[in-house]
Structure formats: C-alpha cells, structure tokens
Amino acid sequence: MNLTETSSGPAPARRPRGWLLVLPVALLMALSFWLLAAQFTRTAAPTPEEWLAAAEFVQGNWQTGDVVRIEPGWLTAGRVYFGDIDGGLREPFRILDLHDPVDPAWLYRYQRLWLVLTVEAREDVQELVPADLVVEEELALDGITLVRCAIPQGRLRWQMLDALPAATVMRQGPDGPVVCKWRGDAHRCKLKGAMDVQRKLRRVAGSARQCVNLNAGPDTAPTTVTFAGVAGPGRLLVRVGNTIEAARAKDGGDVTATIRLDGEEQGSMVLEKRSYRFDELVIPLVDGREKELVISLQATDDRKREVCLDGYVVGVGPTPE
C-alpha cells in the first residue's frame, strides 16, 4: 500500500498556506490606496468658475484676428466658455483652433493666439506652438494659465479653402463630363447623390478640420479640382485624407490623388480604404509667378469615398509689396 493512502482512499490534499490566502487581499488593498493617492496628486480640470474667469479676461483683451486654443484638447467642456467671446455665433473654427496636433499653417491665418493651458499642459508652452510665435504675455490664474502669442504676418501666400469658390470642379456624369457651378456655398454638380464640393468641418486623422470636402466616386473618370493663381515664393502644401466616416465605412476602395502644377505631375498619394492618415505633399515654389494647381481624385470602384483636401502656400517672411 502507498504510504500516502489509507484503506478508504487517497489522503486529503494539503491546505493552502496562510500567506497565499492573504496575498490577493493585500494586492487589492495596495491598488485601492494607489488609486486614492492618484486622485489627490493629479491636477484637476478647471472648475466652471475658473473657465469663466479665464474667458472673461480673454474677452476683455480681445482683438480682431485673435484665435483661442485650449490644451489639452480633450478638455472639450472648456470650449463653451470661449466660443462666442467676440460676440459672434458659436461655430467651430470661427475663433477656436481644434487641430491636434498644432497645424502651423492654420495658425498663420490669425494675428494673435490665446493659449488656454490646463492640467498637464501648463508646463509645455514651447512644445505646443510653432517656434516663430512670440510669447507676449503670460498670466497664471486659478486652475488655468493664459499665454498670448504674436503670430508672424505675411506667411500665407495662398489658401485652398479661400480659393475654392473660384476653382473649377469637373466630374464625370452618366452622359459625359460635368462642370460644377459655384452657387451659394458649394460647387453644385447636378448629379444624383452627394456629389457637390464644398467647405465642411470633418474629422480627419483624429482631428477636426475645415476641408474642401468631396466624394471621389462613383465616377468612371477622375474628379478634378483646378485652382488658378497659386503663387510663391514659398512651399506649397497639399494635404489629402479620408474622413473618419470614409475610413470606417465597409463600402468603397482606395482613392488615388494626383497633383499637377502647370501640367507637370508633382506626385501622387494613395488613400487606402482603412487609412486614417492625412498625407501631405510639399512642392517648392521658387518665384512669384502664378501657377495652375490641378488635383485629380480617382476611386478604384463605383462607391463614393469622402475625401478631405487642404492646402497652403507658406512663405518664409512677409509678403512682398
């Protein structure tokens, strides 16, 4: 007979040692203490009273050409206090910069930037703004730090959003090419479905953006958007990306964007079906001669794909007189 057995069967299993029973309880208590301590050491978000005090200070010192940026961007509750401090209608991007990360080309549209810094962003001023912005004033309030920066003027030589009404938009209809006409706030194409081309607020690459918004299909030929009067010197930036709705959609395939300047191809970008990127092509412009920019968008199938376009000519100094 095995020495560990009895006449009635195997010997009972050993009981767990006492410390094995206590260990899970100790770990749970340690985790609870850590979470409690983190709540007391973490910087709290501003209170409504603190948001209001900061907004009132900005309002009292507001000038035409100012823009507000709240950091970190996920504190969306603060936007309600700044959205209409100049007396205008509360609309995204009217006086708020919502790009994440900072888009220097967009900021060059304005004259002064108000940085509203909260939580962990209060120590990161130099990392949040382009290097050529000049800090003019810094004010520490309860829960919020306000930083006013001067934005260099004359850097933007051309902006795609502003140039859209004068652009030429051509699509392929069932009976041949269709030239869309600008009426009201969009290029109306008189085609079935949402084929108009207009400026819209869309979420692209994790950030809200004002876009030249269009669907690349269903077309049997590329959709082309032609801009005249694009001039330097400077760098022409052309951005193309799927909207978040297009990247998440089950239908539709890839889209190829081809960029030409005065008839010469400068490059192409493929927007993969599931891509969340906002790709950029940089084209040097060495002189001030006006050029024609043509962007062609070709879908791989006949199901529409919503695309965001954006572009600027950024110079290195003030625009020559």
N, C-alpha and C positions, 0 to 999 in steps of 0.2 A: 504494500500500500504506500502511496505517495505521502510523505510526511506532512504535506500542506492540506491533505484531505482528511475528512472524518468519515465515519461509516454512513453518515447521512448525505454526503456530497462534498463539494469544494468548500474551502474555508472562506468566510466572508471577506470582501475587499477591504483594504485599509482605508480608514477615514482620512480626508484631506487634512493637511497640516493647518493650524490656525491662521498662519500669516497669508496663506493662499485665499482664505475667505475674506480677510481684511483688506487685501490689496485693491480689488475693484472699488471698494468704498473709499479708500484713501485717494485713488486716482480721480474719482468723481468729485470729491471734496476739493482737491487741488485745482481741478478745472473750474469749478464754481468760484473759487477765490480769485483765479486769474481773470475770469470774465468780469467779476465785480470790480477788480482793480482797474481793468482796462476802461471801464465806463467812467471812472473818476479821473484817469490820466488823459483820456482822449479829448482833443479840443472840440468843444460843442459847436454845432451850427448856430449862426446868429438867431437871436430872437426876433419876433416881428418888430419890436421897438427898435432894435439895433439896425435892422434893414431900413426902417423908416427914417431913422436919423441920418443914415448914410445917403439915402435917396434925396432927402431934403437939402443936404449940403451940396450934392451934385446939382440939383435943380437951381439952387441959389447962385451957382457959379457957371451955369450952362451957357455955351456959345454955339451959334450955328456952325456946323461942321464937326461937332463932337460925336463920339461913339462910346458906348459902355461895354465892357467885357467883365463878366463875373467868373471868378476862379475859386474852387474848381467848378467845371461846367456842369457837373451832375447836381449841383445845388439849384435846381430849376425853380424852386419856390421863390428865390430872390428876384426873378425876372419881373414878377408882377409889380414890384415897387419901382422899377426903372423904365418900364415900357412906354410910359407917356409923360415923362417928366418935362418934356419940352412943349407940352400942350397938344401934341398931335395924336392921331389914332394909334391905338396899341396894336402894332403889327410886328411880327418877327423881322429882324434885319433892318428895320427902319432906323433905330438908333442902338440896337444891340448887335454885338458880334458873337455869333453862336458857333463859329468854326472850332473844331477840335481835331488836331492841334491848331495853333495860330496860323492864319494864312496871311503873310505879309502883304501880298498883292491886294487883298481885300482891304486891309487897314489903310493902304495908301490912298484910298478913296476919301479919307477923312483928314481933319486937321489936328484934332486932339483926341487922345484915348484916355478914358477913365477906367483904370483897373480897380475892380472891387474884389479885394483879396480876403478870403475867409479860410477857416480851418487850416489844413496843412499848407495851403498856397501862400500864406502870409510871408514866408521867407524866400520865395522863389521868383522875385520880380525879374531879375536878369534872364532867367530861363524862359520867361513867359512872353517876351516881346522881342521883335527884331532888334538887332544890335544898333541900328541907326536911329532908333527912337530915343529922345532925350527926356529924362525924368525932370519935371519942373517943380512938382510939389508932392509931398507925402504926408499923410495925416493918419494918425493912429486913433481910431475910435474904439468903443467897447465892442469887441467881437469882430470888428471889420477894420481893415487898413485900406485907405483910399490912396491911389497913386495916379497923378495926372502926368501924361507924357505928351510931348510935342511930336507930331508926325511930319517927316520931311515932305515938302510940297514939290510938285512937278515930276514925281517919279512915274506916274502913269501917263503914257502917251496915247493909249487906246484901250478900250474895254469892250469885250464882246457883248455883254448884257446891254450896254448903252447903244451899241451899233446894230442890234437885232432889227429894229423897225425898218432900217434902210437896207437890210440884207435881201438877197434873192434866194428863195427856197423853192426847190424843184423836186417833185415826186413823180413816181410812175403810176399812172392810173390805169384802169382797165382798157382804155382806148388810146393810151399813149402818155407822153409826158404832160404833167400838170404844173404850172407855175402858180404858187400860192400868193395871195394878196394880203398885205397888212391891213387889217381892219380892227379898230379899237385897241385891243391888247394882244393880238396874235396874228400870225400868218394863217389865213383861212384857206384850206386846200380843197374844200368842196368834195371830199371823198368820204365814203362810208367809214364810220368808226372814228376814233380819236386820233386823227391824222394832223391836226393843227400843230403849229410850232409856236411856243410862247415862253415867257419867263415864268418860272414856277419855283416855289420852295419845295425842295425834295431832300430826302436823307440819302447821302451817298458816302460810302467808306466810313460809316459810323458818325457822320457829322451832318447837321442841317446845312444846306447850301441853296443859294439862289442859282438856278440853272437856266440855260437855254434847253428847254425840255421838248423832246420829240420821240416818236416811236419810229424805229428803224425799219419796220415792216408793218403789214405784209406788202412788200414791193417785189417786182420782178427785175428792178434795176435799182442802183443806189439812190438814196436820198441825198441831195447836195444842198449845202448852205454856203452861199458866197458872200464874202464881205469885201467891199472896196475901201480904199483909203487907209490901209494898215501901214503905219509909218514908224520908223525908229528915229535916231539910233537907240539901241537897247536890245532886250531879249523878248522875243515873242513866246509866250507860254500858252500852249493849247492843252486843255485838260479834257479827258473823256472817261466816263464811268457808268456802270449800271446803277440805276436807282435801287434802293433796298427791295422795292417791290419786284423789280425785274430779277434780281439775284435770287430771290426766294421762290419765284414762280416755277411751276413744274413745266410749263409750256415754253417753247421758244429755244433757240440755239445761240450760237456765238454771233457777235457782230464785229465787223472789221471797219475801223475808222482810218481813212487815208487823208493825209494833209498835203495840200499843194500850195505853193506860193509862186504867183506869176506863171502858172502852168507847170512848174517843176516840182516833182514829188519830193517832200521833205522827210517822209517817214509814215509808218502805219502802226496802229495799235489794235490788238485783238482783245475784245471784251469777252472773255469766256463766260459761258452761261451762268456759272455759280460764283463769278468773281465779285468781290466786294471792294476792289481797289479803285482808286481814282488816279489813272495814269496821266503822265504829263510828258509832252514833247517840247523841248526848248530849242528855239531857232534863233540864231544871232541875226540881228539887223544892223548892218554897219553904216547905214546912211539914213537920211530923212526922206528918201523917195517913197511915194505912196505905192503900195503893192496890193495885189488881189489875193485874198486867202480863200481857198475852197476846201471845205470839209465834206468828204463823202462817207456815207454810212451804208454798209451792205450787210443785210441779215443772211444767215445761212438757210433759213426756211421762211415760210409764209406766215409765221405767227409773230405778232408785234412784240418788240423788246424796247422798253422805256429807257432812254439814254439821257444822261446829263452832260451838257457841253459847257465849258467855261474858258475864258481866255483873256490875256492882258499883254500889252507891250509895256515892259518895265524898263525905264532908263536908269542911268547911274547918277543923274543930277537933275537940276531944274530944266524944264523945257525951254529951249532957245526962243528968244523973242522974234 
